[in-house]
Amino acid sequence: MLTVALPKGSLLKESIQLLKSVGLDFTGFLESGNRQLQLIDKSGRARGLKVRAKDVPVYVEYGQAQLGIVGYDVLREKKPKVAHLADLGFGGCRLSVAVAADSGYQSAIDLQHHCRVASTSVNSTREYFQSLDLAVEIVHLSGSVELGPITGMSEAIVDLVSTGTTLKQNNLTELEVLYHSTARLIAHPLSYRVNDSGLSEVIEQLRSTSLETGLS
Amino acid sequence: MLTVALPKGSLLKESIQLLKSVGLDFTGFLESGNRQLQLIDKSGRARGLKVRAKDVPVYVEYGQAQLGIVGYDVLREKKPKVAHLADLGFGGCRLSVAVAADSGYQSAIDLQHHCRVASTSVNSTREYFQSLDLAVEIVHLSGSVELGPITGMSEAIVDLVSTGTTLKQNNLTELEVLYHSTARLIAHPLSYRVNDSGLSEVIEQLRSTSLETGLS
């Protein structure tokens, strides 16, 4: 049976809508009070796993899920060995450098050597500042990165920004965009090549549906 | 001003109760709908930061918080450079090896070399299996580790267990306890030595209160 890994959080609802449009119904995951981590689609064709966004590529890489939906930010940060199949278009956001609005910094290159930059995306942050030849100290946080400049722990942050409301509420201003991110369809490379569980048919349906609906 | 880092999640309520008993009132964090990440205590003596449990020792290590409350499991896994001051007694749980109840395994040493073990606590897991001289492949997950054996991704998991309900619901059985964990009081080493912001007085109050209430 085809298994699809779905990300908890901001991409879940649209991921489930997209799968429903190709006949795979995992809307049970959206029912309030539903705490199930796995669910068989109503047609019995596929199983859905609801996991943390970061874990989606892990299940796909190990082949426990043949397909997965996850933000490009996770793929860029973790570089899992999965096949990247399609940009699904929804869940748009960007990974950006931000600083306190009153800091006086105009661009990332204005930051001092050895200053602290807090982020949950340490690999992307490291690569970016290396490309600028700026030796910053990266502080790995698990969340609420906006507290970095507020508490004085870090001069800057590198964080995902979607509407920008969180930055504004915390008097932070965006300096640079490292990259833009959207939801992506990924597959286990071997399953994709051998067309396990009728995978290619589902992939084609998902690709054409996301194009038709203007999602990508 | 004294700054205290408090952990979101299961330890938050008791941490705030303990601080209230020594006259530092951060109960505002518990009000429904309160999304503040920092709060000044009603007496104006201290500031509270509400952060992810994993981030508590980061704020304390960098000195942005002089004090913090966090589970021993986080300290054991991350080994931050902070002063361990007191076992506060609440938030008891254990880090355990578990397998599918029908797997036939009786103890961790029965697991095969190169089998997969899923965990969010990869350092503790690695140390434990190295001590058994068992070369397992550790799969790093961010959450819902119980899906490992269910999906067939891993033979075993290493996960925090408090009541054991999650294991039972997922037909998993506990084989070994790696260690027991409770909430701990930690401090920034330098602030502690120089008694910054009347730190030692608050620490003594917290220690004696947690002893009086039988928490430790």
Interface residues (C-beta under 8 A of the other chain):
Chain A: T3 L37 Q38 L49 V51 R52 K54 D55 V58 Y59 Y62 Q64 A65 R116 V139 H140 L141 S142 G143 S144 E146 L147 I150 T151 G152 M153
Chain B: T3 L37 Q38 L49 V51 R52 K54 D55 V58 Y59 Y62 Q64 A65 R116 V139 H140 L141 S142 G143 S144 E146 L147 I150 T151 G152 M153
